[in-house]
Amino acid sequence: MDMKRVIDMRKTVSALKARKNLGELLEEVYYRGDQYIIERAGKPMAAVVPLSQLEAWQEQREDFFRSIEAVRQKNRETTPETIEQEVEEAVRSTRKSRRKSL
């Protein structure tokens, strides 16, 4: 999604105004994809976003934690010496490729 479009969709509203205009706010979120930050006394307290966006964020979060768990499982099987060796090889490779690009 275009970053300019994301910025345009994000609006800030007071809690009182959100309460008074909840139906309209929900329609804008549902039909237009707008996002609302709800403030109370000028302090951001909550967000209203399209359900599809929330579900996508949740899936990304679950994928992230699955990846973390996969790394943890792999690292349980890997010795510290092997990790150090792989890091040294990665550093050497990166330095070598940087020298070539200069």
C-alpha positions in Angstrom: 0.0 0.0 0.0 1.2 3.5 -0.8 2.7 5.2 2.3 1.0 8.5 1.4 -2.4 6.7 1.3 -1.7 5.2 4.8 -0.9 8.6 6.2 -4.1 10.1 4.6 -6.2 7.3 6.1 -5.0 8.0 9.7 -7.1 10.5 11.6 -7.2 11.6 15.2 -10.4 12.1 17.1 -11.3 12.8 20.8 -13.0 10.1 22.8 -16.1 12.4 23.1 -16.3 12.9 19.4 -15.8 9.2 18.7 -18.6 8.4 21.0 -20.9 10.9 19.5 -20.1 9.9 15.9 -19.4 6.2 16.4 -21.6 5.1 13.5 -20.0 7.4 11.0 -16.5 6.5 12.3 -17.2 2.8 11.8 -18.5 3.4 8.3 -15.3 5.3 7.3 -13.2 2.5 8.8 -15.2 -0.2 7.1 -15.8 1.3 3.7 -12.9 3.6 3.2 -10.2 1.8 5.2 -9.6 4.9 7.4 -7.8 4.5 10.7 -8.7 6.5 13.8 -6.5 7.2 16.8 -8.8 8.0 19.8 -7.4 10.5 22.3 -8.5 11.3 25.8 -7.2 14.6 27.2 -4.9 14.8 24.3 -3.3 11.4 25.0 -3.6 8.6 22.4 -5.5 5.8 24.1 -6.8 3.4 21.3 -7.0 2.9 17.6 -9.9 1.8 15.4 -8.6 0.1 12.2 -10.3 -2.1 9.6 -10.7 -5.7 10.8 -8.8 -7.0 7.8 -5.8 -4.9 8.8 -6.0 -6.2 12.4 -6.2 -9.8 11.1 -3.1 -9.2 8.9 -1.2 -7.7 11.8 -2.1 -10.7 13.9 -1.0 -13.1 11.2 2.3 -11.2 10.8 2.8 -11.4 14.6 2.2 -15.1 14.7 4.6 -15.6 11.7 7.2 -13.6 13.6 6.9 -15.7 16.7 6.9 -18.9 14.7 10.2 -17.8 13.1 11.6 -16.9 16.6 10.7 -20.4 17.8 12.3 -22.0 14.8 15.5 -20.1 15.5 15.4 -21.2 19.1 14.9 -24.8 18.1 17.9 -24.6 15.7 20.0 -22.9 18.3 19.4 -25.6 20.8 21.0 -28.0 18.4 23.9 -25.6 17.6 27.0 -25.2 19.8 28.3 -21.7 20.7 31.5 -22.5 18.8 29.5 -23.1 15.6 27.7 -19.9 16.0 30.9 -17.9 16.5 32.4 -19.6 13.4 29.3 -18.7 11.3 29.4 -15.1 12.6 33.1 -14.8 11.7 32.4 -16.1 8.2 29.5 -13.7 7.7 31.7 -10.8 8.8 34.5 -11.8 6.5 32.1 -12.2 3.6 30.5 -8.8 4.2 33.8 -7.1 4.4 35.0 -8.8 1.2 31.9 -7.7 -0.7 32.1 -4.2 0.6 35.7 -3.9 -0.6 34.7 -5.1 -4.1 32.0 -2.5 -4.3 34.4 0.4 -3.5 
